[in-house]
Amino acid sequence: MLVSATEMLQKAVEGHYAVGQFNINNLEWTKSILQTAQELNSPVILGVSEGAGKYMTGFKTVAAMVSAMIDEMKITVPVALHLDHGTYDGCYKCIKAGFSSIMFDGSHYPIDENVEKTKELVKVAHAMGISIEAEVGAIGGEEDGVVGMGECADPNECKMIADLGIDFLAAGIGNIHGKYPANWQGLSFETLAAIKEKTGDMPLVLHGGTGIPADMIKKAIDLGVAKINVNTECQLSFADATRKYVEAGKDLQGKGYDPRKLLAPGAEAIKATVKEKMELFGSVGKA
Ligand code: 13P
């Protein structure tokens, strides 16, 4: 069932768990994530960055593929198709293409401009029944060529953006996209608590879910995080399983070069990673 992410995240706040956003790159990725969500009876958010959207030939292709898969695979758990770190133009494209949720990342604009653009997009998205995430305080690391320095959001700015009627808020708390460096300081729970205090029941989003230790994830959920984004970890598991298959020479045995065989270990590895995260986030059985 393709739905906006609003209700599933409000339920997550009430139930003290988080829904995973898993980024997709192609058909195998999407299929593995949907299969796992259905098997575990968990709500799920499929994240699509602008780069991944382009790679898959455009947002219309992605929306058509996802809704057809939900139908053909008989997926009954709630699924949101969500634009990840959208630009202003990207948001409009996804709304038109049939996404059920968007993120407008205005964190690199001065706060007044972020407010102005977010406000406009809230109106447009809500008129279409689409949920909207906004961001305050850049998330560190590199994603799709966009490099963020990683900063802790200002709780007052978070309140300004939350008050615009957005459905969930991404706020930097020292989190970083990609692998965490050895000298990473950890999440700033002080900042998270201050943001929670200002924003009340607003579901908070933790980007950069890859490599955050389980105890920090649990503490973040306790402090109001209701959506956790995971991208790199699925890529690493896929690459690792595929490398093992090729290094074992399996692609050269029989018809091991058949893409359905060559990509199968990677697809299974994505399923295992998604399962592990859904169990950690507490979303299993919450569909
Ligand atoms: P990771 O790649 O670090 O898991 O981050 C994903 C993310 O935050 C997508 O927005």
Boltz pocket constraint, residues with backbone or C-beta under 6 A from the ligand:
constraints:
  - pocket:
      binder: B
      contacts: [[A, 23], [A, 47], [A, 84], [A, 85], [A, 176], [A, 177], [A, 178], [A, 179], [A, 206], [A, 207], [A, 208], [A, 209], [A, 210], [A, 229], [A, 230], [A, 231], [A, 232], [A, 233]]
      max_distance: 6.0
